[in-house]
Amino acid sequence: MTNKQRITERFLRYVKIDTQSNPNSEKTPSTEKQWDLARLLADELKEMGMAEVEIDENAYVMATLPKNISEDVPVIGFVSHFDTSPDFSGTNVNPQIIEDYNGRDIVLNAAKNIILSPDYFEDLQQYKGQTIITTDGTTLLGADDKAGITEIMTAMQYLLDNPDIPHGKIRVCFTPDEEIGRGAHKFDIEKFGAEWAYTMDGSQIGELEFENFNAASAVVKISGKSVHPGYAKDKMVNSIYIAQDFINSLPRLETPEHTEGRQGFFHLSNIKGDVEESVLEYIIRDHDKEHFEARKEMMRDLASEICSQYEEEIISVEIKDQYFNMKEKIEPVMHIVDIAEEAMKSLNIKPLLKPIRGGTDGAQLSYMGLPCPNIFAGGHNFHGKYEYVPVESMQKAAEVIVQIAKLTSEKFQ
């Protein structure tokens, strides 16, 4: 259905543009370089014949594929983000194309002995015989989420070129700053005007997700008393030791490296301190809302207990909710998941319905009033030098978009 060479060329064009976001910036987009791809996408949308192409003051790009049927059917949307993660360099991306992958080690960078091996990354074996695009071992690739953008653009071009395929009005949006948790913050739901949407931002082929973590951040501040160590008896209070007690009092096996599936965790992501003051930065995650609230309460109770031991407010915990499990908003409209699942099955793709051990713009958008499950974009090993994407997975994702558009028009006429 979709041309392999053209989808590859489109993807390579996008990943070579550096769009890394910056969590320390307060602007939207957080980096000026994100505008480069945003403007390119707006231009390409106009050139292919999309209607109502807009790019707003925050770099959100929106466009419309008008309906080609007389009946009124729901307006649906597709969303992807164009920023890449600040976790690893996105400058001077130099993709490598592996044709007819043989199932063995892929040398990303011989000089630095960087190997993409199926012995460690077992998912590679799924794509034997396919065309795989990798990094050169010095940057990330950017399939998260330029694969998603590529798939949406390819699907819109295909529907424009094949007007015999019936579809209702379709809206698309490309967003900045998803990787730093702000992709939906300035998303204009009313202007977008869709009844529901899909983020094309999942990983391996077949993924279909409508559950994600409830998420919060926690900053634990511990105040000590610094006294000359030679005269510290009964006077010094070492905040580092108290920090150690706090860390060890949380469930040791409820951390990312010991959990999977729907199991939640506490993750100590940063620590800094001296005798006078220590600061612990945590993220809290759980799919279950009650367990999520219990985790937050556990941290507060632990701080209170330590304060009571020292008979003063020696420790404080500031907790901020970040996003919530979109399952609560999707279940009342499960037909939107059913349509995506049916679309995959019609293309001989096995749907993989599983909870996201993370977040997605779709979660925030769902709570803003736009139910938004997440569909595979095809990439693996995001946010690092071992990232790769099979071209055939991008082709299939584009075909899923086309099929969703067709099925929606058929079911609601």
RODO-2510 file (C-alpha; in nm, 4 decimals, decimal comma):
residues 413
     n   res          X          Y          Z
     1     m     0,0000     0,0000     0,0000
     2     t     0,2780     0,2439     0,0894
     3     n     0,5968     0,2936    -0,1097
     4     k     0,9013     0,1654     0,0814
     5     q     1,1510     0,4025    -0,0771
     6     r     0,9382     0,7123    -0,0244
     7     i     0,8616     0,6347     0,3413
     8     t     1,2326     0,5734     0,4027
     9     e     1,3324     0,8998     0,2358
    10     r     1,0722     1,0924     0,4351
    11     f     1,1889     0,9425     0,7643
    12     l     1,5558     1,0139     0,6897
    13     r     1,4697     1,3742     0,6002
    14     y     1,3057     1,4259     0,9401
    15     v     1,5606     1,2511     1,1639
    16     k     1,8481     1,4562     1,0231
    17     i     1,6909     1,7704     1,1686
    18     d     1,7996     1,8200     1,5308
    19     t     1,4888     1,8764     1,7457
    20     q     1,6115     1,7864     2,0936
    21     s     1,3998     1,9471     2,3682
    22     n     1,5349     2,1084     2,6863
    23     p     1,3739     2,0519     3,0293
    24     n     1,5530     2,3559     3,1724
    25     s     1,3880     2,5994     2,9333
    26     e     1,0555     2,7648     3,0152
    27     k     0,9760     2,8513     2,6522
    28     t     0,7473     2,6627     2,4152
    29     p     0,8997     2,5067     2,2208
    30     s     1,1810     2,4628     2,4676
    31     t     1,4433     2,4852     2,1903
    32     e     1,4442     2,7094     1,8828
    33     k     1,5638     2,4242     1,6615
    34     q     1,2279     2,2484     1,6956
    35     w     1,0871     2,5222     1,4717
    36     d     1,2985     2,3875     1,1825
    37     l     1,1010     2,0651     1,1572
    38     a     0,7695     2,2278     1,2512
    39     r     0,7973     2,4703     0,9587
    40     l     0,9077     2,1947     0,7216
    41     l     0,6054     1,9832     0,8170
    42     a     0,3673     2,2754     0,7669
    43     d     0,5147     2,3364     0,4218
    44     e     0,4902     1,9690     0,3255
    45     l     0,1300     1,9484     0,4437
    46     k     0,0415     2,2438     0,2184
    47     e     0,2312     2,0975    -0,0758
    48     m     0,0528     1,7619    -0,0528
    49     g    -0,2863     1,9352    -0,0562
    50     m    -0,3990     1,9227     0,3072
    51     a    -0,6450     2,1924     0,4158
    52     e    -0,6453     2,4313     0,7140
    53     v    -0,2709     2,4009     0,7642
    54     e    -0,1674     2,6111     1,0657
    55     i     0,1399     2,6532     1,2808
    56     d     0,0749     2,8494     1,5992
    57     e     0,3006     3,0633     1,8176
    58     n     0,4072     2,7543     2,0160
    59     a     0,5005     2,5496     1,7065
    60     y     0,1970     2,3175     1,7168
    61     v     0,1239     2,2147     1,3576
    62     m    -0,2354     2,1264     1,2646
    63     a    -0,3980     2,0337     0,9352
    64     t    -0,7154     1,8797     0,7931
    65     l    -0,7916     1,6088     0,5429
    66     p    -1,1498     1,6990     0,4379
    67     k    -1,4052     1,4202     0,4259
    68     n    -1,4836     1,2621     0,0890
    69     i    -1,8252     1,1193     0,1835
    70     s    -2,1606     1,2945     0,2130
    71     e    -2,2539     1,1403     0,5483
    72     d    -2,1601     1,2985     0,8790
    73     v    -1,9214     1,0720     1,0666
    74     p    -1,7026     1,1500     1,3700
    75     v    -1,3986     1,3681     1,3138
    76     i    -1,0911     1,1699     1,4179
    77     g    -0,7318     1,2763     1,4653
    78     f    -0,3727     1,1508     1,4639
    79     v    -0,0982     1,3041     1,6771
    80     s     0,2818     1,2705     1,6974
    81     h     0,5606     1,4798     1,8494
    82     f     0,8641     1,6150     1,6680
    83     d     1,1017     1,6749     1,9585
    84     t     1,3590     1,4152     2,0590
    85     s     1,4783     1,3205     2,4047
    86     p     1,7340     1,5295     2,5954
    87     d     1,8732     1,2016     2,7347
    88     f     2,1067     1,1506     2,4382
    89     s     2,2467     1,3634     2,1574
    90     g     2,0269     1,4321     1,8552
    91     t     2,2882     1,6438     1,6746
    92     n     2,4276     1,5264     1,3398
    93     v     2,2170     1,2113     1,3225
    94     n     2,3713     0,9786     1,0646
    95     p     2,1327     0,6871     1,0024
    96     q     2,2497     0,3531     0,8653
    97     i     2,0252     0,1382     0,6454
    98     i     2,0541    -0,2381     0,6829
    99     e     1,8862    -0,4126     0,3882
   100     d     1,7621    -0,7709     0,4261
   101     y     1,8751    -0,7967     0,7892
   102     n     2,0447    -1,1329     0,8450
   103     g     1,9615    -1,1738     1,2138
   104     r     2,3191    -1,1244     1,3342
   105     d     2,5124    -0,8453     1,5078
   106     i     2,4953    -0,5001     1,3495
   107     v     2,8119    -0,2922     1,3823
   108     l     2,6977     0,0613     1,4552
   109     n     3,0440     0,2048     1,5057
   110     a     3,3517    -0,0065     1,4448
   111     a     3,5946     0,2531     1,5807
   112     k     3,4148     0,2624     1,9147
   113     n     3,3138    -0,1066     1,9100
   114     i     2,9429    -0,0257     1,9431
   115     i     2,7365    -0,3318     1,8454
   116     l     2,3601    -0,3727     1,8145
   117     s     2,3282    -0,7408     1,8987
   118     p     2,0232    -0,9715     1,9025
   119     d     2,1941    -1,1549     2,1887
   120     y     2,1062    -0,8561     2,4073
   121     f     1,8252    -0,6898     2,2097
   122     e     1,6158    -1,0000     2,1387
   123     d     1,3410    -0,8086     1,9527
   124     l     1,5782    -0,7766     1,6567
   125     q     1,5048    -1,1371     1,5660
   126     q     1,1478    -1,0396     1,4748
   127     y     1,2783    -0,8385     1,1809
   128     k     1,5052    -1,0847     1,0042
   129     g     1,4833    -1,0244     0,6299
   130     q     1,3512    -0,6710     0,6722
   131     t     1,5101    -0,3278     0,6219
   132     i     1,6305    -0,1779     0,9495
   133     i     1,7402     0,1809     1,0057
   134     t     1,9883     0,2276     1,2904
   135     t     2,2094     0,5006     1,4353
   136     d     2,5855     0,5222     1,3800
   137     g     2,6420     0,4789     1,7526
   138     t     2,7050     0,8466     1,8283
   139     t     2,3474     0,9807     1,8551
   140     l     1,9943     0,8612     1,9041
   141     l     1,7940     0,7985     1,5869
   142     g     1,4781     0,9980     1,6555
   143     a     1,2238     0,7319     1,5611
   144     d     1,0581     0,8519     1,8818
   145     d     0,8617     1,0118     1,7350
   146     k     0,9672     1,0992     1,3829
   147     a     0,8552     0,7516     1,2815
   148     g     0,5061     0,8497     1,3971
   149     i     0,5198     1,1744     1,1994
   150     t     0,6425     0,9860     0,8928
   151     e     0,3531     0,7415     0,9200
   152     i     0,0870     1,0105     0,9569
   153     m     0,2271     1,2123     0,6650
   154     t     0,2517     0,8988     0,4498
   155     a    -0,1058     0,7956     0,5318
   156     m    -0,2437     1,1431     0,4542
   157     q    -0,0588     1,1470     0,1205
   158     y    -0,1968     0,8016     0,0393
   159     l    -0,5547     0,9050     0,1164
   160     l    -0,5131     1,2184    -0,0959
   161     d    -0,3780     1,0084    -0,3833
   162     n    -0,6585     0,7504    -0,3486
   163     p    -0,9866     0,9417    -0,3155
   164     d    -1,1837     0,6203    -0,3733
   165     i    -1,1080     0,5210    -0,0107
   166     p    -1,4008     0,6602     0,1935
   167     h    -1,3200     0,8616     0,5044
   168     g    -1,4600     1,1358     0,7203
   169     k    -1,2799     1,4526     0,8226
   170     i    -0,9357     1,3792     0,9663
   171     r    -0,7260     1,6155     1,1754
   172     v    -0,3528     1,5807     1,2321
   173     c    -0,1300     1,7546     1,4850
   174     f     0,2452     1,7539     1,5416
   175     t     0,3597     1,8791     1,8810
   176     p     0,6762     2,0043     2,0534
   177     d     0,8260     1,9095     2,3904
   178     e     0,6589     1,5728     2,4519
   179     e     0,9865     1,4275     2,5752
   180     i     0,9950     1,6760     2,8636
   181     g     0,6307     1,6145     2,9566
   182     r     0,4809     1,9267     2,7982
   183     g     0,3590     1,8009     2,4622
   184     a    -0,0075     1,8479     2,5492
   185     h     0,0237     2,1554     2,7702
   186     k    -0,0621     2,4057     2,4971
   187     f    -0,2574     2,1722     2,2697
   188     d    -0,5760     2,3518     2,1621
   189     i    -0,8374     2,0763     2,1913
   190     e    -1,1207     2,3007     2,0741
   191     k    -0,9343     2,4126     1,7616
   192     f    -0,8318     2,0536     1,6875
   193     g    -1,1992     1,9642     1,6843
   194     a    -1,1774     1,5838     1,6810
   195     e    -1,4104     1,3505     1,8691
   196     w    -1,1179     1,1203     1,9433
   197     a    -0,7600     1,0722     1,8267
   198     y    -0,4652     0,8330     1,8286
   199     t    -0,1060     0,9086     1,9163
   200     m     0,1334     0,7260     1,6837
   201     d     0,4037     0,6941     1,9467
   202     g     0,4303     0,3316     2,0561
   203     s     0,7158     0,0893     2,0013
   204     q     0,7056    -0,2520     1,8329
   205     i     0,4619    -0,3456     1,5623
   206     g     0,1169    -0,4331     1,6968
   207     e     0,1259    -0,2267     2,0166
   208     l    -0,2100    -0,0753     2,1067
   209     e    -0,2246     0,0951     2,4432
   210     f    -0,4959     0,2625     2,6453
   211     e    -0,3471     0,2248     2,9937
   212     n    -0,0506     0,4112     3,1362
   213     f     0,1038     0,4955     3,4707
   214     n    -0,0375     0,7443     3,7146
   215     a     0,2650     0,9648     3,7705
   216     a     0,3990     1,2100     4,0267
   217     s     0,7293     1,3704     4,1154
   218     a     0,8555     1,4018     4,4723
   219     v     1,1289     1,6253     4,6122
   220     v     1,2513     1,5298     4,9585
   221     k     1,4509     1,7972     5,1421
   222     i     1,6436     1,7114     5,4585
   223     s     1,7904     1,9777     5,6869
   224     g     2,0967     1,8981     5,8963
   225     k     2,3244     2,0913     6,1302
   226     s     2,6877     2,1312     6,0415
   227     v     2,9297     2,1519     6,3325
   228     h     3,3070     2,1112     6,3394
   229     p     3,3498     1,7321     6,3483
   230     g     3,5958     1,7592     6,6356
   231     y     3,3255     1,9139     6,8562
   232     a     3,0146     1,7555     6,7045
   233     k     2,9097     1,5275     6,9909
   234     d     2,5328     1,5667     7,0451
   235     k     2,5284     1,8704     6,8143
   236     m     2,5830     1,7654     6,4525
   237     v     2,2895     1,6367     6,2501
   238     n     2,4148     1,4859     5,9234
   239     s     2,1462     1,5187     5,6578
   240     i     2,3162     1,2537     5,4433
   241     y     2,2567     0,9828     5,7050
   242     i     1,8927     1,0837     5,7350
   243     a     1,8627     1,0697     5,3563
   244     q     2,0061     0,7187     5,3702
   245     d     1,7472     0,6168     5,6308
   246     f     1,4669     0,7583     5,4157
   247     i     1,5878     0,5743     5,1042
   248     n     1,6271     0,2434     5,2871
   249     s     1,2825     0,2711     5,4492
   250     l     1,1012     0,2589     5,1151
   251     p     1,0312    -0,0896     4,9707
   252     r     1,3620    -0,1929     4,8166
   253     l     1,2107    -0,4205     4,5515
   254     e     0,9527    -0,1643     4,4370
   255     t     1,1957     0,0069     4,2017
   256     p     1,2124     0,0101     3,8197
   257     e     1,4752    -0,2623     3,7983
   258     h     1,2578    -0,5042     3,9993
   259     t     0,9117    -0,4394     3,8507
   260     e     0,7200    -0,5073     3,5291
   261     g     0,3702    -0,5046     3,3795
   262     r     0,1287    -0,3164     3,6023
   263     q     0,3620    -0,3128     3,9025
   264     g     0,4363     0,0354     4,0319
   265     f     0,7545     0,1752     4,1803
   266     f     0,9483     0,4490     4,3546
   267     h     1,2434     0,5698     4,1484
   268     l     1,5220     0,7722     4,3053
   269     s     1,6414     0,9683     4,0017
   270     n     1,8766     1,2191     4,1612
   271     i     2,0498     1,2837     4,4922
   272     k     2,2730     1,5647     4,6106
   273     g     2,3739     1,6750     4,9548
   274     d     2,6167     1,7547     5,2319
   275     v     2,5940     1,7615     5,6090
   276     e     2,3791     2,0743     5,6097
   277     e     2,1236     1,9741     5,3451
   278     s     2,0366     1,6801     5,1211
   279     v     1,7820     1,6686     4,8391
   280     l     1,6331     1,3500     4,6946
   281     e     1,4369     1,3566     4,3689
   282     y     1,1912     1,0722     4,3084
   283     i     0,9334     0,9783     4,0522
   284     i     0,6323     0,7735     4,1686
   285     r     0,4500     0,5448     3,9258
   286     d     0,1541     0,3047     3,9505
   287     h    -0,1237     0,1927     3,7162
   288     d    -0,3689     0,1475     4,0036
   289     k    -0,5044     0,4791     4,1342
   290     e    -0,5451     0,3576     4,4938
   291     h    -0,1937     0,2145     4,5012
   292     f    -0,0654     0,5389     4,3490
   293     e    -0,2239     0,7436     4,6276
   294     a    -0,0897     0,4979     4,8851
   295     r     0,2635     0,5428     4,7533
   296     k     0,2409     0,9180     4,7942
   297     e     0,1019     0,8780     5,1450
   298     m     0,3810     0,6350     5,2354
   299     m     0,6424     0,8991     5,1551
   300     r     0,4605     1,1629     5,3588
   301     d     0,4181     0,9259     5,6563
   302     l     0,7841     0,8315     5,6452
   303     a     0,8856     1,1971     5,6553
   304     s     0,6537     1,2587     5,9508
   305     e     0,7982     0,9626     6,1389
   306     i     1,1537     1,0888     6,0907
   307     c     1,0532     1,4376     6,2051
   308     s     0,8998     1,2900     6,5202
   309     q     1,2251     1,1056     6,5948
   310     y     1,4204     1,4310     6,5836
   311     e     1,1349     1,6317     6,7411
   312     e     1,1570     1,8978     6,4711
   313     e     1,0627     1,9529     6,1062
   314     i     1,3864     1,8150     5,9743
   315     i     1,2472     1,6683     5,6510
   316     s     0,9861     1,7807     5,3978
   317     v     0,8263     1,6095     5,0976
   318     e     0,6803     1,8035     4,8045
   319     i     0,4750     1,5862     4,5705
   320     k     0,3344     1,7031     4,2362
   321     d     0,1015     1,4974     4,0181
   322     q     0,2195     1,4775     3,6564
   323     y    -0,0387     1,2727     3,4655
   324     f    -0,2962     0,9990     3,5216
   325     n    -0,3964     0,6628     3,3744
   326     m    -0,5996     0,7307     3,0608
   327     k    -0,7835     0,3992     3,1034
   328     e    -1,0450     0,5847     3,3090
   329     k    -1,1232     0,8092     3,0099
   330     i    -1,0922     0,5451     2,7390
   331     e    -1,3094     0,2687     2,8844
   332     p    -1,6365     0,4643     2,8344
   333     v    -1,5508     0,4917     2,4625
   334     m    -1,3831     0,1559     2,4047
   335     h    -1,5104     0,1464     2,0462
   336     i    -1,2151     0,3691     1,9529
   337     v    -0,9767     0,0955     2,0706
   338     d    -1,1894    -0,1705     1,9009
   339     i    -1,1613     0,0131     1,5679
   340     a    -0,7821     0,0267     1,5942
   341     e    -0,7687    -0,3405     1,6887
   342     e    -0,9902    -0,4353     1,3946
   343     a    -0,7735    -0,2255     1,1621
   344     m    -0,4630    -0,4143     1,2707
   345     k    -0,6241    -0,7558     1,2363
   346     s    -0,7453    -0,6701     0,8853
   347     l    -0,3800    -0,6090     0,7936
   348     n    -0,2635    -0,9358     0,9540
   349     i    -0,1027    -0,7531     1,2442
   350     k    -0,1390    -0,9172     1,5843
   351     p    -0,2611    -0,6490     1,8278
   352     l    -0,0528    -0,6273     2,1455
   353     l    -0,2750    -0,4694     2,4096
   354     k    -0,0631    -0,3907     2,7114
   355     p    -0,0219    -0,1132     2,9671
   356     i     0,2390     0,1540     2,9014
   357     r     0,5105     0,1610     3,1651
   358     g     0,5408     0,5329     3,1158
   359     g     0,3340     0,8233     2,9959
   360     t     0,2093     0,9577     2,6665
   361     d     0,0610     1,2777     2,5322
   362     g    -0,2500     1,0659     2,4870
   363     a    -0,2929     1,0425     2,8641
   364     q    -0,2935     1,4185     2,9097
   365     l    -0,5094     1,4725     2,6025
   366     s    -0,7617     1,2171     2,7288
   367     y    -0,8012     1,4110     3,0528
   368     m    -0,8316     1,7331     2,8533
   369     g    -1,1346     1,5908     2,6725
   370     l    -0,9780     1,4177     2,3700
   371     p    -0,9764     1,0375     2,4233
   372     c    -0,6486     0,9272     2,2711
   373     p    -0,5127     0,5678     2,2732
   374     n    -0,1576     0,4996     2,1583
   375     i    -0,0599     0,2993     1,8475
   376     f     0,2795     0,1526     1,7553
   377     a     0,5233     0,3635     1,5550
   378     g     0,7658     0,0735     1,5116
   379     g     1,0864     0,1857     1,6794
   380     h     1,2911     0,0129     1,9510
   381     n     1,5486     0,1159     2,2134
   382     f     1,4385     0,4793     2,2226
   383     h     1,6497     0,7595     2,3737
   384     g     1,9889     0,6092     2,3022
   385     k     2,2514     0,4945     2,0533
   386     y     2,0957     0,1498     2,0074
   387     e     1,7694     0,2883     1,8686
   388     y     1,6399     0,1360     1,5457
   389     v     1,3238     0,1082     1,3381
   390     p     1,2228    -0,1470     1,0705
   391     v     1,0926     0,0273     0,7576
   392     e     0,8245    -0,2386     0,7204
   393     s     0,6850    -0,1474     1,0632
   394     m     0,6490     0,2155     0,9541
   395     q     0,4729     0,0991     0,6393
   396     k     0,2309    -0,1098     0,8444
   397     a     0,1627     0,1757     1,0859
   398     a     0,0748     0,4041     0,7941
   399     e    -0,1586     0,1355     0,6635
   400     v    -0,3244     0,1091     1,0065
   401     i    -0,3997     0,4820     0,9935
   402     v    -0,5598     0,4450     0,6506
   403     q    -0,7630     0,1461     0,7671
   404     i    -0,8834     0,3274     1,0822
   405     a    -1,0045     0,6139     0,8651
   406     k    -1,1882     0,3727     0,6356
   407     l    -1,3423     0,1672     0,9179
   408     t    -1,4619     0,4763     1,1038
   409     s    -1,6444     0,6015     0,7951
   410     e    -1,8066     0,2604     0,7427
   411     k    -1,9178     0,2105     1,1019
   412     f    -2,0758     0,5510     1,1518
   413     q    -2,2589     0,6025     0,8209
***
